């Protein structure tokens, strides 16, 4: 018999930490929405265009040079936003979900660190 356990933690961030977390979520939303808008315009011009994570990650480097607020966010967090969009596109083309939509401010704001951090 296998026993499964789960642990639930509640974060109690200080004021500075809460601002930083909301800034991370906003940066992820910006990258997700801007990439989705770019991909929509590219697919509108060329019907054979498909979503490519590597191209989007290369664009992310250019965006970080242009916008200073993206530099303050960890790169892995922004890359995870691109991975989420890639998953949305894969689910759409596999007919498991609707086409990805733009994210709205303060609705399910989230971000992920793929590796452990302190």
Secondary structure, DSSP 8 states (H G I E B T S, - for coil): --------------HHHHHHHHHHHHHHHHHHHHHHHHHHHHHHH-TT----HHHHHHHHHHHHHH-HHHHTS-HHHHHHHHHHHHHHHHHHHTTSS-------TTSS-----SS---
